[in-house]
Amino acid sequence: MAHSNSHQPSITKAHQSSSVSPLHHSGSTAMGGGSVEYQIDQRLYQLYENLRACNPSILIMVNALNVVIRQYPALGPVITTCGDLECFIAAVTEYEAEAGL
């Protein structure tokens, strides 16, 4: 039992020592002055839905989305703040409404 307890902190440390930085709050853009736009297409939407089905941490989900966004800059800027994530989710919601999903 002591062995399994010692394993859990190392998992936490592995996540903390990751080269990925957590999302930052975007206080100045909360009132809509600096919102970003995302162009959701079927591939990005399907990735988002597949990730949601897996239920990863938000950071893992954002990192996966950012891999695609970096490859296709026309989709929008990488997600770096909570405000960016909120704009991305709003764009997904709009895409769902327009596509009748």
C-alpha positions in Angstrom: 0.0 0.0 0.0 2.8 2.4 0.7 4.1 1.8 -2.8 0.8 3.0 -4.4 0.7 6.1 -2.2 4.2 7.1 -3.3 3.2 6.7 -6.9 0.4 9.3 -6.8 2.6 12.3 -5.9 5.0 11.5 -8.7 2.0 11.7 -11.1 1.2 15.1 -9.8 4.8 16.2 -10.1 4.9 15.0 -13.7 2.0 17.2 -14.6 3.5 20.2 -12.8 6.9 19.8 -14.5 5.3 19.8 -17.9 6.5 22.4 -20.4 2.8 23.4 -20.9 1.7 26.4 -19.1 -1.8 26.6 -17.6 -4.5 28.9 -18.9 -4.3 32.4 -17.6 -7.3 34.6 -16.7 -7.9 37.3 -19.1 -9.4 40.0 -16.9 -9.1 42.9 -19.4 -11.0 41.0 -22.1 -13.8 39.8 -20.0 -16.1 42.7 -21.1 -15.8 41.8 -24.7 -13.3 44.4 -25.8 -10.6 42.0 -26.8 -12.5 38.8 -27.8 -11.0 36.5 -30.4 -12.7 34.7 -33.2 -12.4 31.0 -34.1 -13.5 29.5 -37.4 -14.9 26.1 -36.4 -15.0 23.5 -39.3 -16.2 19.9 -39.2 -12.7 18.5 -38.4 -12.1 20.9 -35.5 -15.7 20.3 -34.2 -15.2 16.5 -34.4 -12.0 16.8 -32.5 -13.7 18.9 -29.8 -16.5 16.3 -29.5 -14.1 13.4 -29.4 -12.1 15.1 -26.7 -15.2 15.9 -24.7 -16.2 12.2 -24.9 -12.9 11.2 -23.4 -13.4 13.8 -20.6 -9.7 14.8 -20.2 -8.6 17.7 -18.1 -9.2 21.1 -19.6 -5.5 21.7 -20.0 -5.1 18.4 -22.0 -8.1 19.3 -24.1 -6.8 22.8 -24.9 -3.3 21.4 -25.7 -4.9 19.0 -28.2 -7.0 21.7 -29.8 -3.9 24.0 -30.0 -2.0 21.4 -31.9 -4.6 21.7 -34.7 -5.0 25.4 -34.4 -1.2 25.9 -34.8 -1.3 23.8 -38.0 -4.2 25.7 -39.4 -3.8 29.4 -38.3 -7.0 30.4 -40.2 -9.0 28.6 -37.5 -7.9 31.3 -35.0 -5.3 32.0 -32.4 -4.0 29.4 -30.0 -6.0 29.2 -26.8 -3.9 30.7 -24.0 -6.4 32.3 -21.7 -9.7 31.5 -20.1 -11.2 34.2 -22.2 -9.8 32.5 -25.4 -11.4 29.2 -24.3 -14.7 30.9 -23.6 -14.6 32.4 -27.2 -13.7 29.0 -28.6 -16.6 27.3 -26.8 -19.0 30.1 -28.0 -17.8 29.5 -31.6 -18.5 25.8 -31.2 -22.0 26.5 -29.8 -22.6 28.8 -32.8 -21.3 26.2 -35.2 -23.7 23.6 -33.6 -26.7 26.0 -34.0 -25.9 26.8 -37.6 -25.3 23.1 -38.5 -28.4 22.0 -36.6 -26.4 19.7 -34.3 
